[in-house]
């Protein structure tokens, strides 16, 4: 298996076509998986906010004062949030409007001009589908597309890349009902393939190397119309919320 980094020399904006950029940077093969950082999708889709245009509410101002955070950022976090899961030690964990559990609802000031912040795409699965569809139309090559963001993890230090948008591949490989090497029937083993591919790609993408796209080549995946929502644990199965 190969993981091939694609470096960009320009800032992405709403006039760009991400699928065209990918095709200009590399020759695509059937069965490739394109791993794309959320940040360039958000920029291309106009999900970038000038903080001077944000008017904090009383709630945002109160939380900002308590946590020593910019109340305008807090206001954006609240606008992207269905429910606050935890607030402690300056950390705000929320359930986003798209049902992800993450810090700050994905609102981020990194890799963007001072005074601006990016929001998560409105529908990352749809964004992934559009890129996959355009690439097929232009090349007749079938690929998988994963849009990623960096999430923290309960009980583990450090962050990992996770899939927040998936198109063309099965996000979870379920081994339930299969026999292990001793002939025992497995009952609960289900591997989050899309997340593992995202994390592997992060090893070449990094955060400061202007490499927001990677091609994962040589991994045999199951084609599927399933979305990233399959990766979200239902609340009735969640022991920690």
Protein Blocks (a to p, Z undefined) as FASTA:
>chain_A
ZZdddddfbdcdfkbcfklmmmmmpccdehiacdddfklmmmmnopaccfklpccdfklm
mmmmmnopafklmmmmmmmpfbdfbdcehiacdddfkopacehhlpafehiaehiacddd
fblmlmmmmmmmmmmmmnopacddddddddddehiacjddddfbdehiafbacfehiacf
kopacfklccdfklmmmmmmmmmnommnopabccdehiacdddfbdfklmpccfklpckZ
Z
